[in-house]
């Protein structure tokens, strides 16, 4: 059975204009992926944003990987 963390990714029109976010915390998947792609490690991001969890960043990476593979990814409603 494949483990997924996508249940941490939500989309709510009232939060960040409906962009996919992590647990509705107003951290968009896009912004987290930008931090990681700029060279920050997961530990560095977690240090700078203590309300995030390691699984949140892994969920953002999973979401980005699926989206880049042209698979349709539909975030769940607000958490």
C-alpha positions as CSV (number, residue, x, y, z in Angstrom):
1,X,0.0,0.0,0.0
2,X,1.4,3.4,-1.0
3,X,1.7,5.9,1.8
4,X,0.4,9.3,0.9
5,X,0.3,12.6,2.8
6,X,-2.0,14.4,0.4
7,X,-4.7,14.7,3.1
8,X,-2.6,17.5,4.5
9,X,-3.1,19.6,1.3
10,X,-6.3,21.6,1.3
11,X,-7.9,24.2,-0.9
12,X,-10.4,26.7,0.4
13,X,-11.5,29.8,-1.6
14,X,-11.3,31.8,1.7
15,X,-7.6,30.9,2.3
16,X,-4.9,32.2,0.0
17,X,-7.5,32.6,-2.9
18,X,-8.0,28.9,-3.1
19,X,-4.4,28.0,-3.8
20,X,-3.4,24.6,-2.4
21,X,-2.1,25.1,1.2
22,X,-0.8,22.9,4.0
23,X,-3.5,22.1,6.5
24,X,-5.1,25.5,5.8
25,X,-2.2,27.3,7.6
26,X,-1.8,29.9,4.8
27,X,1.4,28.3,3.6
28,X,0.9,27.6,0.0
29,X,2.4,24.5,-1.6
30,X,4.0,26.8,-4.1
31,X,5.8,28.9,-1.5
32,X,7.1,25.8,0.3
33,X,8.4,24.3,-2.9
34,X,10.1,27.6,-3.7
35,X,11.9,27.5,-0.3
36,X,13.1,23.9,-0.9
37,X,14.1,24.5,-4.5
38,X,16.1,27.6,-3.4
39,X,18.3,25.2,-1.3
40,X,16.7,25.3,2.1
41,X,16.7,21.9,3.8
42,X,13.6,20.5,5.4
43,X,15.1,21.1,8.8
44,X,15.8,24.8,8.0
45,X,12.3,25.4,6.8
46,X,10.9,23.7,10.0
47,X,13.2,25.9,12.1
48,X,12.0,29.1,10.4
49,X,8.3,28.0,10.5
50,X,7.7,26.1,13.8
51,X,4.0,25.5,13.1
52,X,4.9,23.3,10.2
53,X,5.6,19.6,10.5
54,X,8.0,17.4,8.5
55,X,5.0,15.6,6.9
56,X,3.7,19.0,5.7
57,X,6.8,19.5,3.6
58,X,6.7,16.0,2.4
59,X,3.1,16.4,1.4
60,X,4.0,19.6,-0.5
61,X,6.7,17.7,-2.3
62,X,4.3,14.8,-3.1
63,X,1.7,17.3,-4.4
64,X,4.3,19.0,-6.6
65,X,5.6,15.7,-8.0
66,X,2.1,14.6,-8.9
67,X,1.2,17.9,-10.4
68,X,4.4,18.0,-12.5
69,X,3.6,14.6,-13.9
70,X,0.4,16.0,-15.4
71,X,-1.7,14.0,-13.1
72,X,-4.7,15.9,-11.9
73,X,-4.4,16.6,-8.2
74,X,-7.5,17.9,-6.4
75,X,-6.9,19.1,-2.8
76,X,-9.4,18.2,-0.2
77,X,-11.6,20.9,1.4
78,X,-10.6,23.0,4.3
79,X,-9.1,21.0,7.2
